[in-house]
Every structure is written in structure tokens, then in C-alpha cells.
Amino acid sequence: GAGVSQSPRYKVAKRGQDVALRCDPISGHVSLFWYQQALGQGPEFLTYFQNEAQLDKSGLPSDRFFAERPEGSVSTLKIQRTQQEDSAVYLCASSSSGASGYEQYFGPGTRLTVT
Amino acid sequence: AQSVTQPDIHITVSEGASLELRCNYSYGATPYLFWYVQSPGQGLQLLLKYFSGDTLVQGIKGFEAEFKRSQSSFNLRKPSVHWSDAAEYFCAVRDTGFQKLVFGTGTRLLVSP
């Protein structure tokens, strides 16, 4: 079946621009996660949704970062007034409910470069 | 806070040789542990996971890992490495109080002919 998809795969933004990154989770998956992966580092948690509810946003680095999942399916991560330190790969993951939901399935990521 | 340590940044192994990638975690209770692999330009693919039970777990692509509570370790092993195994490997622990994964910094595996 189809996996997690993300778009765009690559995004170049000038400093100060706003960007929107999209994630399409696996159909039926209740949980959705966003992670940020800086060059040479492991992914770091940003935020977590269960259906449309954002249950944990403790990893969002500043109030310029905003995520939503209005219908409990597709999610968008928005970064306002981008800064150079926002350059990273943004990974989306989804998981099903129940015990098997401990597994997170990752998308290919969106590589954001802020110039 | 939970943390994961992967002490080896790079490892080079000859094709056909055995492999062991180290992972140590910091967590009070029994953790949920994972190994993921990431090829260049790709997302993360789950290799294997440990939740409970048998401490030796088998994964995809011939990988296995052993959970050792006394050493707070979850090392990844493969008896014979193939050139296609060259990639970045990440160990992760799931925060059981929440849902997020906490990742190590990764180990880059290079396979020499």
C-alpha cells in the first residue's frame, strides 16, 4: 500500500519567507508526527497529532513554527519568517492506534534550504 | 529525560564481514527500542523493534539486535554485511509517557570491497 508522502521534496526559501510543508500519512493512521533533522544529526521531535488534536508541541523551536491537521488526515507544517537555522530535513511519520501503533512509518522528508 | 547514545559516528566494514553497531539508552523503566536505517535522500526505514519478551529480536535484511538491561544497550548486529547495507543507522527509544521517538545521532556505515 501507499506509504507516507511529503511535498515538496525540496524547498528553497529566502530568509524571511513563509513556507508550508505537507504530509499525507498512511490511510487510517491515527497518529502523526513531525521531526526536524539537521545535517549530520538524528531526527528531533517537533510535534504530535492524534487525529486532529495536537497533543504535544513541545518540540517546536519557536512560535514561528505552526502545525495543523484539521481533518485528522493530511497535516501541514508552516514556518513563518524563515531563518537560516531552519534549514533541515523535515520528516513526517504516522502510526496506527493500539499496540502496533508503536511503530512509526516515515516519509521521505522535505529538505528545506533557507538562503 | 530519555537519551540515546550511539558512540560510533562512522564505521567501516569489509563486505562479508560481521557488523555490530552500538546503542546505549538512558531510561528508568523498560524502554521501547528501535533501529532505523536511512539511505541518502530517503526517509527512515524500520529495521526492528523491541517492546518486551525475548531480548534477541530479528529484523529485516538479516539484522538482529539484543536488548541488555544490565548494560542499557540495544546493539544491532549482522553476520555478513553486503555493499547495499551502506547507510546511516539510527537507534531510537520511545518515550512511554508520550508518543515521540528520541533518536541517537546516528552511525554511518561504510562497506569496503
Boltz contact constraints between the chains, C-beta under 6 A:
constraints:
  - contact:
      token1: [A, 41]
      token2: [B, 105]
      max_distance: 6.0
  - contact:
      token1: [A, 42]
      token2: [B, 90]
      max_distance: 6.0
  - contact:
      token1: [A, 42]
      token2: [B, 103]
      max_distance: 6.0
  - contact:
      token1: [A, 42]
      token2: [B, 104]
      max_distance: 6.0
  - contact:
      token1: [A, 42]
      token2: [B, 105]
      max_distance: 6.0
  - contact:
      token1: [A, 42]
      token2: [B, 106]
      max_distance: 6.0
  - contact:
      token1: [A, 43]
      token2: [B, 103]
      max_distance: 6.0
  - contact:
      token1: [A, 45]
      token2: [B, 100]
      max_distance: 6.0
  - contact:
      token1: [A, 48]
      token2: [B, 99]
      max_distance: 6.0
  - contact:
      token1: [A, 56]
      token2: [B, 98]
      max_distance: 6.0
  - contact:
      token1: [A, 102]
      token2: [B, 32]
      max_distance: 6.0
  - contact:
      token1: [A, 106]
      token2: [B, 43]
      max_distance: 6.0
  - contact:
      token1: [A, 106]
      token2: [B, 44]
      max_distance: 6.0
  - contact:
      token1: [A, 107]
      token2: [B, 43]
      max_distance: 6.0
  - contact:
      token1: [A, 108]
      token2: [B, 43]
      max_distance: 6.0
  - contact:
      token1: [A, 109]
      token2: [B, 43]
      max_distance: 6.0
